[in-house]
Amino acid sequence: MKLQMKDYRNKLMGCWLGKNVGGTLGAPFECKRGVFDVTTYTQKLFGEPLPNDDLDLQLVWLNAAEQYGRGVNAAILGEYWHTWIVPNWGEYGAGKNNMRMGLLPPLSGTVNNVFGSSCGAFIRSEIWACLCPGHPELAVRYAYEDAIVDHSREGVYAEVFCAAVESAAFAEPDKFRLIDIGLSFIPADCGISRAVRCVLDAHSQGSSWQEARKILLNAVPGSFGVMGMKREELSPDEPVGEMGWDAPSNIGIMLIGWLYGGDDFGESLCIAVNCGEDADCTAATLGSILGILTGADGLDGKWLEPLGNKIKTLCIKQGDRGISIPDTVDALTERIMNLTPTFLGGEFCDFFTSEAGYALRLSEGEALMNRGVTVNFWHARTFDSRLAECPYVVRTETPNFDVLVDYGKEPFLAPGQPFTVRVIIENKIFMQQWVKIRVLTQGSVQVLPGRVAHLSLEQYHCNIGRAEWTLSLQADMMEEGVLDAVI
């Protein structure tokens, strides 16, 4: 198919306007559990939306994407977190603390992070979908790099799911097809998949949205909605789940709004908000999806006029120079459009001049699904394999080779007990290479079988070859509680 640039711009505008509408509509009901009766904005608005971290963080990612293009990854986004993003709450703070201790993504999103499966990642999926319109197989790779900075497991799956749905929505109008595309990129047995299928089943069986909500919260119980409630206010037939395990139930709530809203933008968002829990995030993400599908031109003015075109920020250090934050949806849209050719490139799209301006050729069919990437004649690697690296494999990419350090578990050491690490090197160029690995440690740390290894790094018929080395670290005592080892 071909997506004319004017239509692409209209869908981009719809995405971010829908984001603002949903975030503003749901904000008063965030952290509340119950069934509500919202039909319009419940707060006074003065021609602009409420600030929301759902959009703030993506404005910082926009700057990273402009600076690094297709090379943007978790390590780069982690540095942007430190420099320009203010909050230290929940998973944001856990990720920052881990990076301060030297733990790189995905360890930064995993270690000592009870909020790793919460909602802070899927709320920032739109930027990757908009940069990779119609190509969820690309969008999910950036969404993964984003999520592992401060999330793990369900938090990562949630952003991957949303990025796939949002990207595909530029080329596919059918909601059930879009949901299937999103599910194709995450494990079938994960909490996000269970939540989505739970809502699909309730809808197909004729349950009301109120009944679907109750079924969902019993199937994948979360705890986000109890933060703003007193214990005596909670219904005994809606269990409180494990603290921080909130992405599944809130993705499910977003689906409830989508399925039961009858393709009506406002009705869909109100249903999502009326389910409570992380109401600003569920409604904002749903607003983005529906905004992409309908375009800005298809959004009812009664939702847009009270907010205008502005972007309000809350969580960004704008006093520190180095990034430029757009203050309107128009400005954000134009900057993304300028970046899209870089992210898609000639192998995915043809850009050419036509009477209508630029036209963007988008793939369809298999390209919307989880296709494999050829490693060599004998093996193709799908996105599933990259997803499976989380949460204990740290990947560093270079032009000639990639290095994967597999910890196998959280990097906690006990005196006198060995800790095993696998180092895997993947050859990326058409030549044999020779690898020398050296381990530098502090104090009297034993490194077995030794501190230096020499490995032949093969290439297989012009495709990726691998070399692997397993080492063991052991310290009799750790005076400062932390052991630094540099590979």
C-alpha positions as CSV (number, residue, x, y, z in Angstrom):
1,M,0.0,0.0,0.0
2,K,1.0,3.6,-0.3
3,L,0.4,6.1,2.5
4,Q,0.4,9.6,1.2
5,M,2.4,12.1,3.3
6,K,-0.7,14.2,4.0
7,D,-2.4,11.1,5.4
8,Y,0.7,10.1,7.4
9,R,0.8,13.6,8.9
10,N,-2.9,13.5,9.7
11,K,-2.4,10.1,11.6
12,L,0.6,11.5,13.5
13,M,-1.4,14.5,14.6
14,G,-4.2,12.2,15.6
15,C,-1.8,10.1,17.7
16,W,-0.5,12.9,19.8
17,L,-3.8,14.8,20.1
18,G,-5.4,11.5,21.2
19,K,-2.6,11.1,23.7
20,N,-3.3,14.5,25.2
21,V,-7.1,13.9,25.3
22,G,-6.8,10.5,27.1
23,G,-4.2,11.6,29.5
24,T,-6.2,14.7,30.5
25,L,-9.5,12.9,30.8
26,G,-8.1,10.1,32.9
27,A,-5.8,12.0,35.2
28,P,-8.3,12.6,38.0
29,F,-9.0,8.9,38.2
30,E,-5.5,7.6,38.3
31,C,-4.7,5.3,41.3
32,K,-8.5,4.8,42.0
33,R,-10.3,1.5,42.0
34,G,-14.0,1.3,41.1
35,V,-16.5,1.8,38.4
36,F,-17.0,5.5,37.5
37,D,-19.4,7.5,35.3
38,V,-17.2,9.9,33.3
39,T,-18.7,11.3,30.1
40,T,-16.5,14.4,29.6
41,Y,-13.6,16.3,31.3
42,T,-14.2,16.6,35.0
43,Q,-11.6,19.3,35.7
44,K,-11.3,22.9,34.7
45,L,-9.2,23.4,31.6
46,F,-7.9,26.6,30.2
47,G,-7.2,25.8,26.6
48,E,-4.4,23.4,27.2
49,P,-3.9,19.8,28.3
50,L,-2.6,18.6,31.7
51,P,1.1,17.7,31.8
52,N,1.7,14.0,31.8
53,D,4.9,11.8,32.0
54,D,3.3,9.6,29.3
55,L,4.2,12.2,26.7
56,D,7.1,13.9,28.5
57,L,9.5,11.0,28.3
58,Q,8.9,10.6,24.6
59,L,10.0,14.2,23.9
60,V,13.3,13.3,25.4
61,W,13.5,10.1,23.3
62,L,12.8,12.3,20.2
63,N,16.0,14.2,20.9
64,A,17.9,10.9,21.3
65,A,16.4,9.6,18.0
66,E,17.4,12.9,16.2
67,Q,21.0,12.6,17.6
68,Y,21.6,8.9,17.0
69,G,19.0,7.8,14.4
70,R,18.7,4.1,13.9
71,G,21.6,3.5,16.3
72,V,19.6,4.6,19.3
73,N,19.6,1.8,22.0
74,A,19.0,1.2,25.7
75,A,22.4,2.4,26.7
76,I,21.9,5.7,25.0
77,L,18.4,6.1,26.4
78,G,19.7,5.3,29.8
79,E,22.1,8.3,29.6
80,Y,19.3,10.5,28.5
81,W,17.3,9.4,31.6
82,H,20.1,10.5,33.9
83,T,20.6,13.8,32.2
84,W,17.2,15.1,31.4
85,I,14.4,13.2,33.2
86,V,13.5,14.3,36.7
87,P,11.3,11.6,38.5
88,N,12.8,9.0,40.8
89,W,9.5,7.3,41.7
90,G,8.7,3.6,41.2
91,E,10.4,1.9,38.2
92,Y,11.9,5.2,37.1
93,G,13.9,5.5,40.3
94,A,14.8,1.8,40.4
95,G,16.2,2.0,36.9
96,K,18.2,5.1,37.7
97,N,19.6,3.7,40.9
98,N,20.8,0.5,39.1
99,M,22.5,2.6,36.4
100,R,24.2,4.7,39.1
101,M,25.6,1.4,40.4
102,G,26.9,0.5,37.0
103,L,24.2,-2.0,36.0
104,L,23.4,-1.6,32.3
105,P,20.1,-2.4,30.7
106,P,18.4,-4.9,30.9
107,L,19.9,-5.4,34.4
108,S,18.9,-1.8,35.2
109,G,15.3,-2.6,34.7
110,T,15.4,-5.9,36.6
111,V,17.6,-5.8,39.7
112,N,15.8,-4.7,42.9
113,N,12.9,-3.4,40.9
114,V,9.5,-4.5,42.2
115,F,7.9,-2.2,39.6
116,G,9.5,-3.9,36.6
117,S,6.1,-5.2,35.4
118,S,4.3,-1.9,36.0
119,C,2.9,0.6,33.5
120,G,5.7,3.1,32.9
121,A,7.0,1.6,29.6
122,F,3.9,1.0,27.5
123,I,2.9,4.7,28.0
124,R,5.9,5.8,25.9
125,S,5.5,3.4,23.0
126,E,4.1,5.8,20.5
127,I,7.3,7.5,19.4
128,W,8.7,4.2,18.0
129,A,5.5,3.4,16.2
130,C,5.4,6.8,14.6
131,L,9.0,6.5,13.5
132,C,8.3,3.1,12.0
133,P,4.7,3.4,10.6
134,G,3.4,0.2,9.2
135,H,6.4,-1.7,10.3
136,P,5.8,-3.2,13.7
137,E,8.8,-5.6,13.2
138,L,11.0,-2.5,13.5
139,A,9.0,-0.5,16.1
140,V,9.1,-3.4,18.6
141,R,12.9,-3.5,18.5
142,Y,13.1,0.2,19.6
143,A,10.3,-0.3,22.1
144,Y,12.3,-3.2,23.6
145,E,15.4,-1.1,23.9
146,D,13.3,1.6,25.6
147,A,11.5,-0.6,28.0
148,I,14.5,-2.5,29.4
149,V,16.1,0.6,30.8
150,D,13.6,0.6,33.8
151,H,11.3,-2.4,33.2
152,S,11.4,-6.2,32.9
153,R,9.1,-9.0,31.9
154,E,5.5,-7.8,31.8
155,G,6.5,-4.1,31.6
156,V,8.6,-4.9,28.5
157,Y,6.0,-7.1,26.9
158,A,3.4,-4.3,27.4
159,E,5.5,-1.7,25.5
160,V,6.3,-4.2,22.8
161,F,2.6,-5.1,22.4
162,C,1.5,-1.4,22.2
163,A,4.3,-0.4,19.8
164,A,3.3,-3.2,17.4
165,V,-0.4,-2.3,17.5
166,E,0.3,1.4,17.0
167,S,2.8,0.9,14.2
168,A,0.5,-1.5,12.4
169,A,-2.4,0.9,12.8
170,F,-0.9,3.1,10.2
171,A,-1.5,0.4,7.6
172,E,-4.2,-1.9,9.1
173,P,-7.7,-0.6,10.2
174,D,-9.2,-3.7,11.7
175,K,-8.9,-3.7,15.5
176,F,-8.9,-7.5,15.8
177,R,-6.2,-7.9,13.2
178,L,-4.2,-5.2,15.1
179,I,-4.6,-7.1,18.4
180,D,-3.4,-10.3,16.8
181,I,-0.3,-8.4,15.4
182,G,0.5,-7.1,18.9
183,L,0.2,-10.6,20.4
184,S,2.5,-12.1,17.8
185,F,5.4,-10.3,19.3
186,I,5.1,-11.3,22.9
187,P,5.1,-14.7,24.7
188,A,1.8,-16.5,24.5
189,D,1.8,-17.4,28.2
190,C,2.8,-14.0,29.6
191,G,0.5,-11.9,31.7
192,I,-0.1,-9.3,28.9
193,S,-1.3,-12.1,26.5
194,R,-3.5,-13.6,29.2
195,A,-5.1,-10.2,29.9
196,V,-5.8,-9.5,26.3
197,R,-7.3,-12.9,25.7
198,C,-9.4,-12.6,28.9
199,V,-11.0,-9.4,27.5
200,L,-11.5,-10.8,24.1
201,D,-13.3,-13.8,25.6
202,A,-15.5,-11.7,27.8
203,H,-16.4,-9.4,24.9
204,S,-17.2,-12.4,22.6
205,Q,-19.4,-14.0,25.2
206,G,-21.6,-10.9,25.5
207,S,-20.4,-9.6,28.9
208,S,-20.9,-5.9,29.7
209,W,-17.8,-3.8,30.0
210,Q,-18.4,-3.7,33.8
211,E,-18.5,-7.5,33.9
212,A,-15.4,-7.7,31.7
213,R,-13.5,-5.4,34.1
214,K,-14.4,-7.6,37.0
215,I,-13.4,-10.8,35.1
216,L,-10.1,-9.1,34.1
217,L,-9.1,-7.9,37.6
218,N,-9.7,-11.4,39.0
219,A,-7.7,-13.1,36.2
220,V,-4.7,-10.7,36.4
221,P,-5.0,-8.8,39.6
222,G,-3.0,-5.6,40.0
223,S,-2.6,-3.1,42.8
224,F,-2.4,0.2,41.0
225,G,-5.9,1.2,41.8
226,V,-5.6,0.8,45.5
227,M,-3.0,3.5,45.9
228,G,-5.6,6.2,46.1
229,M,-8.1,4.2,48.1
230,K,-8.8,3.3,51.8
231,R,-8.9,-0.4,52.6
232,E,-12.5,-0.2,53.7
233,E,-13.5,1.2,50.3
234,L,-12.2,-1.8,48.3
235,S,-14.6,-4.4,47.0
236,P,-13.9,-7.9,48.5
237,D,-14.5,-9.6,45.1
238,E,-11.7,-7.6,43.4
239,P,-8.4,-9.0,44.7
240,V,-5.4,-6.9,45.2
241,G,-2.5,-8.3,43.3
242,E,1.3,-8.2,43.8
243,M,2.7,-4.7,44.2
244,G,4.0,-3.5,40.9
245,W,2.5,-6.2,38.7
246,D,0.2,-3.8,37.0
247,A,0.9,-3.8,33.3
248,P,-1.4,-6.8,32.5
249,S,-4.5,-5.4,34.1
250,N,-4.1,-2.0,32.6
251,I,-3.4,-3.2,29.1
252,G,-6.6,-5.2,29.6
253,I,-8.5,-2.1,30.6
254,M,-7.3,-0.3,27.5
255,L,-8.7,-3.2,25.5
256,I,-12.0,-3.0,27.3
257,G,-12.3,0.6,26.2
258,W,-11.4,-0.2,22.6
259,L,-13.7,-3.2,22.2
260,Y,-16.7,-1.8,24.0
261,G,-16.5,1.8,22.7
262,G,-18.2,1.0,19.4
263,D,-15.5,2.7,17.4
264,D,-16.5,6.0,19.0
265,F,-13.4,7.9,20.2
266,G,-14.9,9.6,23.2
267,E,-17.0,6.6,24.3
268,S,-14.0,4.3,24.2
269,L,-11.8,6.6,26.3
270,C,-14.6,7.2,28.8
271,I,-15.0,3.4,29.3
272,A,-11.3,3.0,29.8
273,V,-11.3,5.8,32.4
274,N,-14.4,4.4,34.1
275,C,-12.5,1.2,34.8
276,G,-10.1,3.1,37.1
277,E,-6.6,1.8,38.0
278,D,-3.9,3.7,35.9
279,A,-6.7,5.7,34.2
280,D,-4.6,8.4,32.6
281,C,-2.2,5.8,31.0
282,T,-4.9,3.5,29.7
283,A,-6.9,6.3,28.2
284,A,-3.8,8.1,26.8
285,T,-2.5,5.0,25.1
286,L,-6.0,4.1,23.7
287,G,-6.3,7.7,22.5
288,S,-3.1,7.4,20.6
289,I,-4.3,4.2,18.8
290,L,-7.7,5.6,17.9
291,G,-6.0,8.9,16.8
292,I,-3.8,7.0,14.4
293,L,-6.7,5.0,13.0
294,T,-9.0,8.0,12.5
295,G,-6.4,10.8,12.0
296,A,-6.7,14.2,13.5
297,D,-9.5,15.1,11.1
298,G,-11.6,12.3,12.5
299,L,-11.5,13.4,16.1
300,D,-14.5,15.2,17.5
301,G,-13.8,18.9,18.2
302,K,-15.5,18.7,21.6
303,W,-12.5,16.7,22.8
304,L,-9.9,18.8,21.1
305,E,-11.1,22.4,21.6
306,P,-10.7,22.5,25.4
307,L,-7.0,21.4,25.1
308,G,-5.8,23.2,22.0
309,N,-2.6,22.2,20.3
310,K,-0.2,22.7,23.2
311,I,2.1,20.2,24.9
312,K,2.6,20.6,28.6
313,T,5.6,19.0,30.3
314,L,6.2,17.9,33.9
315,C,9.2,15.7,34.2
316,I,12.0,17.2,32.0
317,K,15.0,19.3,33.1
318,Q,14.5,22.0,30.5
319,G,16.9,24.3,32.3
320,D,19.8,22.0,31.3
321,R,20.8,22.7,27.8
322,G,21.3,20.0,25.2
323,I,17.8,19.1,24.1
324,S,14.9,20.9,22.4
325,I,11.4,20.1,23.5
326,P,8.5,20.8,21.1
327,D,5.7,22.8,22.7
328,T,2.9,22.0,20.3
329,V,1.6,18.9,18.6
330,D,2.3,20.5,15.2
331,A,6.0,20.9,16.1
332,L,6.3,17.3,17.4
333,T,4.6,16.0,14.3
334,E,6.9,17.8,11.9
335,R,10.0,16.7,13.7
336,I,8.9,13.0,13.6
337,M,8.1,13.3,9.9
338,N,11.7,14.6,9.3
339,L,13.1,11.5,11.1
340,T,10.9,8.8,9.5
341,P,13.0,8.3,6.3
342,T,16.0,7.7,8.5
343,F,14.4,5.0,10.6
344,L,12.7,3.2,7.7
345,G,15.4,3.6,5.1
346,G,15.4,2.4,1.5
347,E,15.1,-1.3,2.4
348,F,11.7,-0.7,4.0
349,C,10.2,2.2,2.0
350,D,10.5,4.1,-1.2
351,F,10.4,7.8,-1.0
352,F,9.8,9.6,-4.2
353,T,8.3,12.8,-5.5
354,S,4.8,12.8,-6.7
355,E,2.1,15.4,-7.5
356,A,0.9,15.1,-3.9
357,G,4.4,15.6,-2.5
358,Y,6.2,12.7,-0.9
359,A,4.6,9.2,-0.8
360,L,5.6,6.5,1.6
361,R,5.4,2.9,0.4
362,L,4.5,0.6,3.4
363,S,4.8,-3.1,3.4
364,E,1.8,-5.3,4.4
365,G,1.0,-8.9,5.0
366,E,3.9,-10.8,6.4
367,A,5.9,-7.6,7.1
368,L,3.4,-6.8,9.8
369,M,4.2,-10.0,11.7
370,N,7.1,-11.4,13.6
371,R,9.4,-12.3,10.7
372,G,12.8,-13.8,11.3
373,V,16.1,-12.1,10.6
374,T,18.6,-14.3,8.8
375,V,21.7,-15.1,10.8
376,N,23.1,-17.7,8.5
377,F,21.9,-20.5,6.1
378,W,21.0,-22.7,9.1
379,H,19.4,-20.3,11.4
380,A,17.0,-17.3,11.5
381,R,16.6,-15.2,14.6
382,T,13.2,-13.7,15.3
383,F,12.4,-10.9,17.7
384,D,11.4,-13.6,20.2
385,S,15.1,-14.4,20.7
386,R,16.0,-10.8,21.4
387,L,13.1,-10.6,23.8
388,A,14.3,-13.7,25.6
389,E,17.7,-12.0,26.3
390,C,15.9,-9.9,28.9
391,P,16.4,-9.6,31.8
392,Y,20.0,-10.9,32.3
393,V,21.9,-10.5,29.0
394,V,23.6,-7.1,28.4
395,R,24.3,-6.5,24.7
396,T,26.9,-4.0,23.4
397,E,27.0,-3.3,19.7
398,T,30.0,-2.2,17.6
399,P,30.3,-2.0,13.8
400,N,32.4,-5.2,13.6
401,F,30.9,-7.4,16.3
402,D,28.4,-7.5,19.1
403,V,29.2,-8.6,22.7
404,L,26.6,-10.3,24.8
405,V,27.3,-10.7,28.5
406,D,25.0,-13.3,30.0
407,Y,24.7,-13.1,33.8
408,G,22.1,-15.9,34.0
409,K,20.6,-14.3,37.2
410,E,20.8,-11.1,39.2
411,P,24.4,-10.1,39.7
412,F,24.6,-10.7,43.5
413,L,27.8,-12.3,44.8
414,A,28.4,-14.0,48.2
415,P,31.9,-14.3,49.7
416,G,33.6,-17.5,48.7
417,Q,31.0,-18.5,46.2
418,P,31.7,-18.4,42.4
419,F,29.6,-16.4,40.0
420,T,29.5,-17.6,36.4
421,V,29.3,-15.3,33.4
422,R,29.1,-16.2,29.7
423,V,30.6,-13.8,27.2
424,I,29.3,-14.3,23.6
425,I,30.8,-12.4,20.6
426,E,28.9,-12.3,17.3
427,N,30.9,-11.6,14.1
428,K,29.1,-9.0,11.9
429,I,31.6,-8.6,9.0
430,F,32.8,-10.8,6.1
431,M,36.1,-11.8,7.5
432,Q,37.6,-14.0,10.2
433,Q,38.4,-12.1,13.4
434,W,40.5,-12.9,16.4
435,V,39.2,-11.9,19.8
436,K,41.2,-11.2,23.0
437,I,39.2,-10.9,26.1
438,R,40.7,-9.4,29.3
439,V,39.0,-9.2,32.7
440,L,40.1,-6.4,35.0
441,T,39.0,-6.6,38.7
442,Q,39.7,-5.0,42.0
443,G,41.2,-6.6,45.1
444,S,41.9,-10.3,45.4
445,V,39.3,-11.6,43.0
446,Q,39.8,-15.0,41.4
447,V,38.9,-15.3,37.7
448,L,38.7,-18.8,36.4
449,P,39.9,-20.2,34.0
450,G,42.0,-17.0,33.8
451,R,41.9,-13.3,33.2
452,V,42.7,-13.5,29.5
453,A,41.1,-15.5,26.7
454,H,42.0,-15.7,23.0
455,L,39.2,-16.9,20.7
456,S,38.8,-17.4,17.0
457,L,35.7,-15.5,15.7
458,E,34.5,-17.2,12.6
459,Q,32.3,-16.0,9.9
460,Y,29.9,-18.5,8.2
461,H,29.4,-18.0,4.5
462,C,29.3,-14.2,4.9
463,N,26.9,-14.5,7.9
464,I,27.2,-14.2,11.6
465,G,29.6,-16.5,13.4
466,R,29.9,-16.7,17.2
467,A,32.5,-17.3,19.8
468,E,31.8,-18.0,23.5
469,W,33.8,-17.9,26.7
470,T,32.6,-18.8,30.2
471,L,34.3,-17.4,33.2
472,S,33.8,-17.6,37.0
473,L,34.4,-14.7,39.5
474,Q,35.0,-15.4,43.2
475,A,35.8,-13.0,46.0
476,D,36.6,-14.1,49.6
477,M,35.5,-10.8,51.0
478,M,33.8,-7.6,49.6
479,E,34.7,-4.7,51.9
480,E,32.6,-2.1,50.2
481,G,29.7,-4.4,49.2
482,V,30.3,-3.9,45.5
483,L,32.7,-5.8,43.2
484,D,33.5,-4.1,39.9
485,A,34.7,-6.3,37.0
486,V,35.4,-4.9,33.6
487,I,35.4,-7.2,30.6
